[in-house]
Amino acid sequence: MMHKAITLFIPILLFFSACGQKEGINQLDALEFEKQIQKEQAILLDVRTLNEYKNGHIQNAGQLNYYALNFKRKLLLLPKDQPIYLYCNTGYRSNRAARILKDNAYLQVFNLEHGIMEWNLKNLNVEKSPDAKPDLDHQMKKEAFERWIESDSLVFIDFYAPWCGPCRKMMPMIDSLKVNYHKKLKILKINSDASKQLMKELKMNSVPYLVLYRRGEILFSHKGSITKRELIDIFEKHLSPNSK
């Protein structure tokens, strides 16, 4: 049976359609997504890792890891006669999963455009598994964050997530800059998964997000990938005596 092929049973939820389109995929914001999954029979699928899922997922969602080697094979076992609602943390993985479905003649495919991060910003309900193991690596709380950014020295912050492809690709670069600039500025990593309350208070719904502070003022910010050369130029610009 269908549900045996997927990591968790994918329950029946609700559906309708009248949404924005992106590459033929129906893109929904968090409030519309919540409204539509309560209307008619549909499949709700979380494409994050099992640990991410256990630490907070939408009620009645099934789970299938986008990074698993057999992901596509299992995804394409889903029935084509039911609407399918997909989500991840930011909408990136679920959008790619939606593209796989669309390319294989699935017609009713819906994506939570900005992921469960936006869902959390809207204070919508999530369920946490009893055996969830919280990710504490590079956790940051609001009080510590505020102390850091108020520093007289430059503080560069890399907001990332362990599952984020662009974040992982930039990690060696960020680490090398941290070594090269350790006497000139402070470079911090903040794990968005481990710092959900901070992300909510900052109203952030995507990673990677890079930001440079001095005395609480944002001197530079950037969403998405960036080159090492670009970051060096930014650092040098704000390290010069004329910029202080």
C-alpha positions in Angstrom: 0.0 0.0 0.0 1.0 3.6 -0.6 1.7 4.5 3.0 4.1 1.6 3.5 6.5 3.0 0.9 7.0 6.2 2.9 8.8 6.8 6.1 5.7 7.8 8.0 2.0 7.3 7.1 0.8 10.2 5.0 -2.7 11.1 6.3 -5.6 12.5 4.5 -6.0 16.3 4.7 -7.8 18.9 2.8 -7.6 20.8 -0.4 -8.6 23.6 -2.7 -6.7 25.7 -5.3 -6.6 29.3 -6.4 -3.0 30.2 -5.8 0.1 31.9 -7.1 2.2 30.1 -9.6 5.9 29.6 -9.9 7.2 27.4 -12.7 3.8 25.8 -12.8 3.8 25.1 -9.1 1.1 26.5 -6.8 3.0 28.6 -4.2 1.1 29.4 -1.0 1.9 31.6 2.0 1.6 30.1 5.5 -2.0 31.3 6.1 -3.3 30.2 2.8 -1.5 26.8 3.2 -3.1 26.3 6.6 -6.5 27.1 5.2 -6.2 24.8 2.2 -5.0 21.7 4.0 -8.2 21.8 6.0 -10.7 21.6 3.2 -10.7 18.4 1.2 -8.8 15.1 0.9 -5.1 15.7 0.2 -1.6 14.6 1.0 0.6 16.7 3.3 4.3 15.9 3.1 7.3 17.2 5.0 10.5 16.7 3.0 13.0 17.6 5.7 15.2 15.2 7.6 13.6 13.0 10.3 15.3 15.0 13.1 14.0 18.3 11.7 10.5 16.7 11.4 10.6 15.4 15.0 11.6 18.9 16.3 8.5 20.5 14.9 6.1 19.6 12.1 2.7 20.5 10.8 0.0 18.2 12.3 -0.8 15.1 10.2 2.2 15.6 7.9 4.1 12.6 6.5 7.9 12.7 6.3 10.2 11.9 3.4 13.8 13.1 3.5 14.7 15.1 0.3 18.4 14.2 0.7 17.7 10.4 0.9 19.0 8.4 -2.1 15.6 6.8 -2.7 13.7 10.1 -2.3 12.6 10.5 -5.9 11.5 6.8 -6.2 9.4 7.0 -3.0 8.0 10.5 -3.9 6.8 9.2 -7.3 4.8 6.4 -5.5 2.3 9.1 -4.4 -1.1 8.9 -6.1 -1.7 11.3 -8.9 -5.4 11.7 -8.2 -5.0 13.6 -4.9 -3.6 17.2 -4.3 -0.2 17.1 -2.7 1.0 19.8 -0.3 4.7 20.0 0.4 6.9 21.9 2.8 10.4 22.1 4.3 12.1 24.8 6.4 12.4 27.6 3.8 10.5 26.3 0.7 13.7 25.4 -1.2 13.7 21.6 -0.9 9.9 21.3 -1.1 9.9 23.4 -4.3 12.4 21.1 -5.8 10.3 18.1 -4.8 7.3 19.8 -6.3 9.2 20.2 -9.5 9.9 16.5 -9.6 6.2 15.8 -9.3 5.2 18.4 -11.9 7.7 16.9 -14.3 6.1 13.5 -13.8 2.5 14.6 -14.7 1.3 15.4 -11.2 -1.2 18.2 -11.6 -2.3 19.3 -8.1 1.0 20.2 -6.4 1.2 22.9 -3.8 4.3 24.3 -2.0 4.6 26.3 1.3 6.6 29.0 -0.4 8.6 30.2 2.6 8.5 27.0 4.5 7.8 26.2 8.2 10.0 29.2 9.1 7.2 31.5 7.9 4.6 29.1 9.5 6.3 29.7 12.8 6.5 33.4 12.3 2.7 33.4 12.0 2.4 31.4 15.3 0.7 28.5 13.6 0.6 25.2 15.4 3.3 22.6 15.1 3.7 19.2 16.8 6.9 17.9 18.3 7.7 14.2 18.7 8.3 13.0 22.2 11.7 11.5 21.2 13.0 14.6 19.4 16.6 15.4 20.0 17.1 19.2 19.8 20.0 20.5 17.7 22.1 22.7 20.0 25.1 23.3 17.8 25.7 27.1 17.4 22.6 27.9 19.3 22.1 31.6 20.1 19.6 33.2 22.4 18.3 36.8 22.1 20.2 38.1 25.1 23.6 36.8 23.8 22.8 38.0 20.3 22.1 41.5 21.5 25.4 41.6 23.5 27.4 40.5 20.5 25.9 43.0 18.0 26.3 46.0 20.4 30.1 45.4 20.4 32.4 48.3 19.4 34.2 45.8 17.1 32.8 44.5 13.9 30.7 41.4 14.3 29.9 39.2 11.2 27.1 36.7 11.6 26.4 33.7 9.3 22.8 32.5 9.9 22.8 29.0 8.5 21.0 25.6 8.8 22.6 22.1 8.7 20.3 21.0 5.9 20.9 24.1 3.7 22.9 23.3 0.6 24.3 26.9 -0.1 25.1 27.2 3.7 27.1 24.0 3.7 28.9 25.0 0.5 30.0 28.3 2.1 31.1 26.8 5.4 34.7 26.1 4.5 35.0 29.7 3.2 33.4 31.2 6.4 35.8 29.0 8.5 38.9 30.2 6.6 37.8 33.9 6.9 37.3 33.3 10.7 40.9 32.2 10.9 42.3 35.0 8.7 40.3 37.8 10.4 40.3 36.6 14.0 42.3 39.6 15.2 40.2 42.1 13.3 36.6 41.1 13.7 34.4 38.5 15.3 32.8 35.9 13.0 29.8 34.0 14.4 27.7 31.2 13.1 24.1 30.9 14.2 22.2 27.7 13.5 18.6 28.7 12.6 17.3 25.3 13.6 18.8 25.5 17.1 17.8 29.2 17.5 14.2 29.1 16.4 13.0 31.7 19.0 15.7 34.1 17.9 14.8 33.6 14.2 11.2 34.3 15.1 12.0 37.5 17.0 14.2 38.7 14.1 11.4 37.8 11.7 13.7 35.8 9.5 12.4 33.2 7.2 15.3 32.2 5.0 19.0 31.1 5.1 21.8 31.7 4.4 21.6 35.2 5.7 24.8 37.1 6.3 25.0 40.3 8.3 27.7 42.7 9.5 27.2 44.7 12.7 29.0 47.4 14.6 27.4 49.0 17.8 24.0 47.5 16.9 24.0 49.0 13.4 23.7 46.8 10.3 26.5 47.8 8.0 25.9 45.0 5.4 23.4 42.2 4.9 23.0 39.6 2.2 20.6 36.7 1.6 21.9 33.7 -0.3 25.3 32.7 -1.5 28.3 35.0 -1.8 31.9 34.7 -2.9 34.9 34.9 -0.6 36.2 37.9 -2.6 33.0 39.8 -2.1 33.1 39.2 1.7 36.8 40.2 1.9 36.0 43.5 0.1 33.1 44.1 2.6 35.3 43.4 5.6 38.2 45.6 4.3 35.8 48.4 3.6 34.5 48.5 7.1 37.8 47.8 8.7 39.4 50.9 7.2 39.9 53.9 9.6 37.5 56.1 7.5 34.6 53.8 8.1 34.7 53.9 11.9 
